Amino acid sequence: MAVSYGIYWVGDVLDGWAARRLGQETRAGAVFDIVSDRACTAVLCGGLVALVPEVAVVAVVFLLSFLVLDTMLSLAFLCWPVLSPNYFHLVDRRVWAWNWSPLAKVANTAGVIGAIAFGQYRLALAVAVAVVAVKLWSVAAVLRLLHRDGRA
């Protein structure tokens, strides 16, 4: 399963990299990428639970965080004149750093999947819960930004 996630991540990174290098980034492409990430993650996570039922609780926490909180956060870029969440640092550097910086992108998903790959299910759950906390803080921060900027 870790190999499947690895293939997905490499493809996702290359797709974004190619769009940026070729000057083909669009807001519609960013939304399509966000939706595609959720679809891929849901399928992969479902497969993981089928193979390793012991991770069902981790999967539920992780999926609720990624499919609900992170989706709303990732789509929030549409409220400002930026191309994608990758440019959210132009709106708020802290929210961007905790959610869409390269380190945050890796930590938010790879931390959970990596812990599961090494059989550390309690650690995976702790990481998933920590990610929920970061996402809740981020949602509150984005709501404050929306009100501050008169976009709510």
C-alpha positions in Angstrom: 0.0 0.0 0.0 2.9 2.4 0.7 4.0 1.8 -2.9 0.6 2.8 -4.1 0.7 6.0 -2.1 4.2 6.7 -3.4 3.1 6.4 -7.0 0.2 8.7 -6.4 2.4 11.3 -4.6 5.0 11.2 -7.3 2.4 11.7 -10.0 0.7 14.5 -8.0 4.1 16.3 -7.5 5.1 16.0 -11.1 1.7 17.2 -12.3 2.0 20.4 -10.3 5.6 20.9 -11.1 4.9 20.5 -14.8 2.0 23.0 -14.7 4.1 25.6 -12.9 7.2 25.1 -15.2 5.1 25.3 -18.4 3.1 28.3 -17.2 -0.1 26.3 -17.4 -1.4 26.8 -13.9 -5.1 27.7 -13.6 -7.6 28.1 -10.8 -9.8 25.4 -12.4 -6.7 23.1 -12.6 -6.1 23.7 -8.9 -9.7 22.8 -8.0 -9.5 19.7 -10.2 -6.2 18.7 -8.5 -7.8 19.2 -5.0 -10.8 17.0 -6.0 -8.6 14.4 -7.6 -6.4 14.2 -4.5 -9.4 13.5 -2.4 -10.7 10.8 -4.8 -7.3 9.1 -4.9 -6.8 9.3 -1.2 -10.3 7.9 -0.5 -9.7 4.9 -2.8 -6.2 4.2 -1.4 -7.4 4.5 2.2 -10.3 2.2 1.5 -7.9 -0.4 0.1 -5.6 0.1 3.1 -8.5 -0.7 5.5 -9.5 -3.7 3.5 -5.9 -5.0 3.8 -5.3 -3.9 7.4 -8.6 -3.7 9.2 -6.7 -2.6 12.4 -6.2 0.8 10.9 -9.9 1.6 10.5 -10.0 4.1 13.3 -7.0 5.9 12.0 -8.5 5.9 8.5 -11.8 7.4 9.8 -9.9 10.2 11.6 -7.6 10.8 8.7 -10.3 10.8 6.0 -12.7 13.1 7.9 -9.8 15.5 8.3 -8.7 15.3 4.7 -12.0 15.0 3.0 -13.8 17.7 5.0 -11.5 20.1 6.9 -8.6 20.0 4.4 -11.0 20.2 1.4 -12.6 23.4 2.7 -9.2 24.9 3.6 -7.7 24.0 0.2 -10.7 25.5 -1.7 -10.5 28.7 0.4 -7.9 30.1 -1.9 -10.8 30.8 -4.3 -11.8 33.7 -2.0 -8.6 35.6 -2.9 -6.9 36.4 -6.2 -4.3 33.6 -6.0 -3.9 30.6 -8.4 -3.9 27.8 -5.9 -3.3 26.9 -2.2 0.4 26.9 -3.2 0.3 30.7 -3.2 -1.7 31.1 0.0 1.5 32.5 1.6 0.5 35.7 -0.2 -2.7 35.8 1.9 -1.3 34.4 5.2 2.1 32.9 5.6 1.3 30.9 8.8 -1.8 29.1 7.4 0.2 28.4 4.2 3.2 27.0 6.2 1.0 24.7 8.3 -1.0 23.4 5.3 0.6 23.8 1.9 4.3 24.3 2.4 6.3 21.4 1.1 7.0 20.2 4.6 3.4 20.5 5.6 2.2 18.6 2.6 4.5 15.7 3.4 3.8 15.7 7.1 0.0 15.9 6.8 -0.3 12.6 4.9 3.1 10.8 4.9 3.3 11.0 8.7 0.1 8.9 9.0 0.9 6.5 6.1 4.5 6.1 7.2 3.5 5.2 10.7 1.0 2.6 9.4 3.6 1.2 7.0 5.9 0.5 10.0 3.0 -1.0 12.0 2.9 1.9 14.4 -0.9 2.3 14.5 -1.0 4.3 17.8 1.5 6.8 16.4 -0.5 7.0 13.2 -3.6 7.9 15.2 -1.6 10.5 17.2 -0.4 12.1 14.0 -3.9 12.0 12.5 -5.3 13.7 15.6 -2.5 16.3 15.5 -3.4 17.0 11.9 -7.0 17.5 12.9 -5.9 20.0 15.5 -3.8 21.9 12.9 -6.7 21.9 10.4 -9.2 23.2 13.0 -6.7 26.0 13.9 -6.3 26.7 10.2 -10.1 26.8 9.6 -10.5 29.3 12.4 -7.6 31.4 11.0 -9.1 31.4 7.5 -12.5 32.4 8.9 -10.8 35.4 10.6 -9.1 36.3 7.4 -12.4 36.1 5.5 -14.0 38.5 8.0 -11.0 40.8 8.1 -10.9 41.1 4.3 -14.7 41.4 4.0 -15.0 38.2 2.0 -17.3 36.3 4.4 
